[in-house]
Amino acid sequence: MTPNKADWLGSVRFAGSEAQLLGAVNAFLATWSREQLAALPKDCRPTRLDGLEAVSDLAFALVRHECSLEPIDHPAILQAMAQFFAAASTRAAELRALSRGFHLRGIPPIALSLKG
């Protein structure tokens, strides 16, 4: 069974820190069984992620695989993981920018504008 997409996307959209984002990511991963994760392409099988770079790297791998296959050929978990990690990677980029003093004035944060 797929975890509730809206709840998990909300958990990354509104993460206020790197620790909160990583906590949400690792909690999301814990909801999937080993069998479900085994359906992913080998380089897309996540492990515990311990930094924002790892989140972004996994997002890239997942989206790359999703875009390289016909939608009918995807395991359902690939699409769910790609969508979740794309949102998590976007939020990671926002958190990095904010931590470096960049302000997103006049531009809504990308992750907050995603529809769940």
C-alpha positions in Angstrom: 0.0 0.0 0.0 1.3 3.5 -0.9 1.6 5.9 1.9 -0.7 9.0 1.8 0.9 11.2 -0.8 -0.6 14.5 0.4 0.5 13.9 4.0 4.1 13.1 3.0 4.4 15.9 0.5 3.1 18.3 3.1 5.8 17.1 5.6 8.6 18.1 3.2 7.0 21.3 1.9 6.7 22.7 5.4 10.0 21.4 6.9 11.7 24.3 8.5 15.1 22.9 8.9 17.5 20.3 7.4 16.9 18.1 10.4 13.1 18.3 9.9 13.4 17.5 6.2 15.7 14.6 6.8 13.4 13.3 9.5 10.4 13.4 7.1 12.4 11.7 4.3 13.6 8.9 6.5 10.2 8.4 8.0 8.7 8.2 4.5 11.3 5.6 3.6 10.4 3.6 6.6 6.9 3.1 5.4 8.0 1.0 2.4 8.7 -2.7 2.6 11.9 -4.3 1.4 9.9 -6.0 -1.3 8.5 -2.7 -2.5 11.9 -1.0 -2.6 13.3 -4.0 -4.5 11.0 -3.1 -7.4 13.0 0.1 -7.9 16.0 0.2 -10.3 19.1 -0.7 -8.4 20.6 2.8 -8.4 17.3 4.2 -7.1 17.0 2.0 -4.0 17.2 4.3 -1.1 19.0 3.8 2.2 18.9 6.0 5.2 19.7 9.5 3.9 21.9 11.7 6.1 22.2 14.9 4.2 20.5 17.2 1.8 23.0 16.3 -1.0 21.9 12.6 -0.6 18.2 13.7 -0.9 19.0 15.6 -4.1 21.1 12.8 -5.6 18.3 10.3 -5.0 15.7 12.6 -6.5 17.8 13.0 -9.6 18.3 9.2 -10.0 14.5 8.6 -9.5 13.4 11.3 -11.9 16.0 10.2 -14.5 14.6 6.7 -14.5 11.0 7.8 -14.5 11.7 10.0 -17.5 13.6 7.2 -19.4 10.7 4.7 -19.2 7.3 4.6 -20.8 4.8 5.2 -18.0 3.3 1.8 -18.5 6.7 0.3 -17.7 7.1 2.0 -14.3 6.6 0.2 -11.1 4.1 2.3 -9.1 6.7 2.9 -6.4 9.0 4.6 -9.0 6.4 7.3 -9.7 5.6 7.8 -6.0 9.2 8.0 -5.0 10.2 10.3 -7.8 7.4 12.7 -7.0 8.2 12.7 -3.3 11.9 13.1 -3.7 11.5 15.8 -6.3 9.5 17.8 -3.7 12.1 17.0 -1.0 15.0 18.1 -3.2 13.2 21.3 -4.0 12.7 22.0 -0.3 16.3 21.1 0.3 17.4 23.8 -2.2 15.1 26.3 -0.6 16.5 25.5 2.9 20.1 25.8 1.5 19.3 29.2 0.0 17.6 30.5 3.1 20.6 29.3 5.2 22.9 31.3 3.0 20.9 34.5 3.4 19.0 34.4 0.2 15.4 35.6 0.5 12.7 34.5 -1.8 10.9 37.9 -1.9 8.2 38.1 -4.5 8.8 34.5 -5.6 6.7 31.9 -3.8 8.8 28.9 -2.7 8.6 26.3 -5.4 7.8 23.4 -2.9 4.9 25.4 -1.4 3.3 25.8 -4.8 3.2 22.1 -5.6 -0.3 20.6 -5.6 -0.6 17.5 -3.4 
